[in-house]
């Protein structure tokens, strides 16, 4: 069990580190690509990249993994639809919001995932994790205000928070796919969610970018979404959704630091206060010692695996 936990922790941190490239790199690319089109190529990059790895036989264990079945169709459809809505909202928010703020706001996915798991799926949240949720929510509110003395939220931040809510639903809905082939899940997410976003972008009249911008977006999508979700799924098998999300929360801090360096920004007092509150909440969540998953261990999950809390197959917020 301890070995699995260490392995799961390593996978979760690696997934977070890869996803950290999303906000700063997407912010740069958004200067020449419309938000919905950007979301489309990010997911298509994840799907196409995984397809190439599977075809070349470089990703191991494909044949030993259980494939999706007809019974998984409702959850697969929900996963795809939510993975269309979430990145479109994220890219829309990122267009008008500082990348460092967006990176930290991504931690609100912990709040959304935990509350939805509790109220809709009957998962139990410990007092420690509940305190973490309160702190992360408070930090998200601080980051979302338009300025000192203002009681209004910035539209860009609201879009980022909405993306986290969609990913929170996606994280919970797709727990039904626990134990299925992670490569197949990445492929389906990438191709169908990316394709759906591309169609919406065309219907909205967004222009198709040049070949160079497309290639960079596809590459970013493969790294920050495709590989990230692949390692995330590996992590959640031993840690469960809540714990994996907690360890994965290292990603926003890496992304925020990278954004400050790339865009040569000096963090203000409000940002530093929000970062400190967010860090405290993340620490409480990641050190919740109830069990590996943060939830009671009872019976088996829907996939027939020993239950260690709900399983997550999401992007990133890959998971994602």
C-alpha positions as CSV (number, residue, x, y, z in Angstrom):
1,X,0.0,0.0,0.0
2,X,2.8,2.4,0.9
3,X,4.5,1.7,-2.4
4,X,1.4,2.4,-4.3
5,X,0.9,5.6,-2.4
6,X,4.4,6.8,-3.2
7,X,3.9,5.9,-6.8
8,X,0.6,7.7,-6.9
9,X,2.1,10.8,-5.3
10,X,4.8,11.0,-7.8
11,X,2.4,10.6,-10.7
12,X,0.2,13.3,-9.3
13,X,3.0,15.8,-8.8
14,X,4.4,15.0,-12.3
15,X,0.9,15.6,-13.8
16,X,0.7,18.9,-12.0
17,X,4.1,20.0,-13.2
18,X,3.2,19.3,-16.8
19,X,-0.1,21.1,-16.6
20,X,1.6,24.1,-15.0
21,X,2.8,25.1,-18.5
22,X,-0.8,25.6,-19.6
23,X,-1.6,29.1,-18.3
24,X,1.6,31.0,-19.2
25,X,2.1,29.3,-22.6
26,X,-1.6,29.6,-23.5
27,X,-1.6,33.3,-22.5
28,X,1.2,33.9,-25.1
29,X,-0.6,31.9,-27.8
30,X,-3.9,33.7,-27.2
31,X,-2.5,36.8,-28.6
32,X,-3.0,35.3,-32.0
33,X,-5.6,32.6,-31.5
34,X,-9.3,33.0,-30.4
35,X,-10.2,31.4,-27.0
36,X,-12.5,28.6,-28.3
37,X,-10.1,27.8,-31.2
38,X,-7.3,27.6,-28.7
39,X,-9.2,25.2,-26.4
40,X,-9.9,23.0,-29.5
41,X,-6.3,22.7,-30.5
42,X,-5.2,22.0,-26.9
43,X,-7.5,19.0,-26.6
44,X,-6.8,17.9,-30.2
45,X,-3.1,17.9,-29.3
46,X,-3.7,15.7,-26.3
47,X,-5.8,13.2,-28.4
48,X,-3.5,13.1,-31.4
49,X,-0.4,12.9,-29.4
50,X,-1.7,9.9,-27.5
51,X,-2.9,8.3,-30.7
52,X,0.7,8.5,-32.1
53,X,2.1,7.0,-28.9
54,X,-0.4,4.2,-29.0
55,X,0.3,3.5,-32.7
56,X,4.0,3.5,-32.2
57,X,3.7,1.2,-29.3
58,X,5.7,3.6,-27.0
59,X,2.9,3.7,-24.4
60,X,3.1,0.4,-22.4
61,X,0.3,-1.7,-21.0
62,X,-2.4,-0.8,-23.7
63,X,-3.4,-4.4,-24.2
64,X,-3.7,-5.1,-20.5
65,X,-6.1,-2.3,-19.7
66,X,-9.9,-2.7,-19.6
67,X,-11.6,-0.9,-22.5
68,X,-14.7,1.3,-22.3
69,X,-18.0,-0.5,-22.8
70,X,-21.6,0.4,-23.7
71,X,-22.4,0.8,-20.0
72,X,-19.8,3.6,-19.9
73,X,-21.5,5.6,-22.7
74,X,-23.5,8.0,-20.5
75,X,-20.5,8.9,-18.4
76,X,-18.2,9.2,-21.5
77,X,-20.7,11.6,-23.2
78,X,-20.9,13.7,-20.0
79,X,-17.1,13.7,-19.8
80,X,-16.7,14.9,-23.4
81,X,-19.4,17.7,-23.1
82,X,-17.9,19.0,-19.8
83,X,-14.5,18.9,-21.3
84,X,-15.8,21.2,-24.1
85,X,-17.3,23.7,-21.8
86,X,-14.4,23.9,-19.2
87,X,-11.5,24.8,-21.4
88,X,-13.5,27.2,-23.5
89,X,-14.3,29.1,-20.2
90,X,-10.7,28.8,-19.1
91,X,-9.3,30.3,-22.3
92,X,-11.9,33.0,-22.3
93,X,-11.0,34.0,-18.8
94,X,-7.2,33.8,-19.5
95,X,-7.6,36.2,-22.4
96,X,-8.4,39.1,-20.1
97,X,-6.8,37.9,-16.8
98,X,-3.2,37.7,-15.7
99,X,-1.7,34.2,-16.1
100,X,-0.4,34.1,-12.6
101,X,-3.9,34.8,-11.2
102,X,-5.4,32.2,-13.5
103,X,-2.9,29.6,-12.3
104,X,-3.8,30.1,-8.7
105,X,-7.5,30.2,-9.4
106,X,-7.2,26.7,-11.0
107,X,-7.1,25.5,-7.4
108,X,-10.8,26.2,-7.1
109,X,-11.2,22.9,-8.8
110,X,-10.5,21.3,-5.5
111,X,-13.5,23.1,-4.0
112,X,-15.8,22.2,-6.8
113,X,-14.7,18.6,-6.9
114,X,-15.1,18.2,-3.1
115,X,-18.5,19.9,-2.8
116,X,-20.0,18.1,-5.7
117,X,-18.7,14.8,-4.5
118,X,-20.2,15.5,-1.1
119,X,-23.7,16.8,-2.0
120,X,-24.4,14.9,-5.2
121,X,-22.4,11.6,-4.8
122,X,-22.5,11.2,-1.0
123,X,-18.7,11.3,-0.4
124,X,-17.7,12.3,3.1
125,X,-15.4,15.3,3.5
126,X,-13.2,15.4,6.6
127,X,-13.0,18.6,8.8
128,X,-9.4,19.1,7.6
129,X,-10.4,18.9,4.0
130,X,-13.4,21.1,4.7
131,X,-11.2,23.8,6.2
132,X,-9.0,23.6,3.1
133,X,-12.0,24.1,0.9
134,X,-12.9,27.3,2.8
135,X,-9.4,28.6,2.5
136,X,-9.1,27.9,-1.2
137,X,-12.5,29.6,-1.7
138,X,-11.4,32.7,0.2
139,X,-8.2,32.9,-1.8
140,X,-10.1,32.6,-5.0
141,X,-12.4,35.4,-4.0
142,X,-9.4,37.7,-3.2
143,X,-7.9,36.9,-6.6
144,X,-11.1,37.6,-8.4
145,X,-11.8,41.1,-7.2
146,X,-11.2,43.8,-9.8
147,X,-9.1,46.0,-7.5
148,X,-8.7,47.3,-4.0
149,X,-11.9,48.5,-2.5
150,X,-14.0,47.0,-5.3
151,X,-16.9,44.6,-4.5
152,X,-17.2,43.4,-8.1
153,X,-15.6,40.3,-9.6
154,X,-13.6,40.5,-12.8
155,X,-15.3,38.8,-15.7
156,X,-12.2,36.9,-16.6
157,X,-11.9,35.4,-13.1
158,X,-15.5,34.4,-13.2
159,X,-14.9,32.5,-16.4
160,X,-11.9,30.7,-14.8
161,X,-14.0,29.8,-11.7
162,X,-16.8,28.5,-14.0
163,X,-14.3,26.3,-15.8
164,X,-13.3,24.9,-12.4
165,X,-16.9,24.1,-11.6
166,X,-17.4,22.3,-15.0
167,X,-14.2,20.3,-14.3
168,X,-15.5,19.6,-10.8
169,X,-18.6,18.0,-12.3
170,X,-16.5,16.2,-14.9
171,X,-14.2,14.8,-12.2
172,X,-17.2,13.3,-10.4
173,X,-19.1,12.0,-13.4
174,X,-16.2,10.2,-14.9
175,X,-15.3,8.4,-11.6
176,X,-17.6,5.7,-13.1
177,X,-14.8,5.0,-15.6
178,X,-12.3,4.0,-12.9
179,X,-9.9,1.4,-13.9
180,X,-10.4,1.7,-17.7
181,X,-7.6,2.2,-20.2
182,X,-6.2,5.7,-19.5
183,X,-4.8,6.0,-23.0
184,X,-8.2,5.4,-24.5
185,X,-9.8,8.0,-22.2
186,X,-7.2,10.6,-23.2
187,X,-7.8,9.8,-26.8
188,X,-11.6,10.2,-26.5
189,X,-11.3,13.3,-24.5
190,X,-8.8,14.9,-26.9
191,X,-10.5,14.0,-30.2
192,X,-14.1,14.5,-29.3
193,X,-13.8,17.4,-26.9
194,X,-11.3,19.1,-29.2
195,X,-13.4,18.4,-32.2
196,X,-16.5,19.8,-30.5
197,X,-14.7,22.9,-29.5
198,X,-13.4,23.3,-33.0
199,X,-16.9,23.1,-34.4
200,X,-18.2,25.7,-31.9
201,X,-15.3,28.0,-32.8
202,X,-16.1,27.8,-36.5
203,X,-19.8,28.5,-35.8
204,X,-18.8,31.5,-33.7
205,X,-16.8,32.8,-36.7
206,X,-13.4,32.4,-35.1
207,X,-10.5,32.4,-37.6
208,X,-8.3,29.3,-38.0
209,X,-4.7,30.4,-37.1
210,X,-1.6,29.8,-39.1
211,X,0.3,26.5,-39.2
212,X,2.9,27.6,-36.7
213,X,0.4,28.6,-34.1
214,X,-1.5,25.4,-34.6
215,X,1.6,23.2,-34.2
216,X,2.5,25.0,-31.0
217,X,-1.0,24.7,-29.6
218,X,-1.1,21.0,-30.4
219,X,2.3,20.4,-28.7
220,X,1.2,22.4,-25.6
221,X,-2.0,20.3,-25.5
222,X,-0.1,17.1,-25.7
223,X,2.2,18.0,-22.8
224,X,-0.1,20.0,-20.6
225,X,-3.3,18.0,-21.2
226,X,-2.4,14.6,-22.8
227,X,0.6,13.5,-20.8
228,X,-0.7,15.3,-17.7
229,X,-4.0,13.4,-17.7
230,X,-2.3,10.1,-18.4
231,X,-0.2,10.5,-15.2
232,X,-3.1,11.9,-13.3
233,X,-5.2,8.8,-14.0
234,X,-2.3,6.6,-12.8
235,X,-2.2,8.6,-9.6
236,X,-5.9,8.5,-8.8
237,X,-6.0,4.7,-8.9
238,X,-4.1,4.6,-5.7
239,X,-4.8,8.0,-4.1
240,X,-8.4,8.6,-5.1
241,X,-9.9,11.8,-6.4
242,X,-9.5,14.1,-3.4
243,X,-5.9,13.2,-2.6
244,X,-4.8,13.3,-6.2
245,X,-6.4,16.7,-6.6
246,X,-4.6,17.9,-3.5
247,X,-1.1,16.8,-4.7
248,X,-1.9,18.0,-8.2
249,X,-2.5,21.4,-6.6
250,X,1.3,22.0,-6.8
251,X,0.5,22.9,-10.5
252,X,-1.0,26.3,-9.9
253,X,1.9,27.5,-7.8
254,X,4.4,26.3,-10.4
255,X,2.3,28.0,-13.1
256,X,2.0,31.2,-11.1
257,X,5.8,31.4,-10.5
258,X,6.5,30.7,-14.2
259,X,4.0,33.3,-15.3
260,X,5.5,36.0,-13.0
261,X,8.9,35.2,-14.5
262,X,7.8,35.0,-18.1
263,X,5.7,38.2,-18.1
264,X,8.2,40.0,-15.7
265,X,5.6,40.9,-13.2
266,X,6.2,41.9,-9.6
267,X,3.5,40.3,-7.4
268,X,1.5,42.8,-5.4
269,X,0.3,42.6,-1.7
270,X,-3.1,41.2,-2.7
271,X,-1.6,38.5,-4.8
272,X,0.9,37.5,-2.1
273,X,-1.9,37.4,0.5
274,X,-4.1,35.2,-1.7
275,X,-1.1,33.0,-2.5
276,X,-0.4,32.5,1.2
277,X,-4.1,31.6,2.0
278,X,-4.2,29.3,-1.1
279,X,-1.0,27.6,0.1
280,X,-2.4,27.0,3.5
281,X,-5.5,25.4,2.1
282,X,-3.5,23.3,-0.3
283,X,-1.3,22.1,2.6
284,X,-4.4,21.1,4.7
285,X,-5.9,19.2,1.7
286,X,-2.7,17.4,0.8
287,X,-2.0,16.4,4.4
288,X,-5.5,15.2,5.2
289,X,-4.4,11.9,6.8
290,X,-7.8,10.0,7.0
291,X,-6.6,7.5,4.3
292,X,-4.9,7.6,0.9
293,X,-8.0,8.9,-0.8
294,X,-9.3,11.1,2.0
295,X,-12.6,9.2,2.1
296,X,-13.8,6.0,3.9
297,X,-12.6,2.7,2.5
298,X,-15.7,0.6,1.9
299,X,-16.3,-2.2,-0.5
300,X,-15.4,-1.9,-4.2
301,X,-16.1,0.9,-6.7
302,X,-18.2,0.5,-9.8
303,X,-15.3,-0.8,-11.8
304,X,-14.7,-3.7,-9.4
305,X,-11.5,-2.3,-7.9
306,X,-11.1,-1.9,-4.1
307,X,-12.7,1.4,-3.1
308,X,-10.3,4.0,-1.8
309,X,-12.6,7.0,-2.4
310,X,-14.0,8.2,-5.7
311,X,-11.8,7.8,-8.8
312,X,-11.0,10.7,-11.1
313,X,-10.4,10.6,-14.8
314,X,-10.5,14.4,-15.5
315,X,-8.1,16.7,-17.3
316,X,-6.7,18.8,-15.6
317,X,-7.6,20.3,-14.5
318,X,-5.7,16.5,-16.9
319,X,-6.5,16.0,-15.3
320,X,-6.9,19.1,-16.7
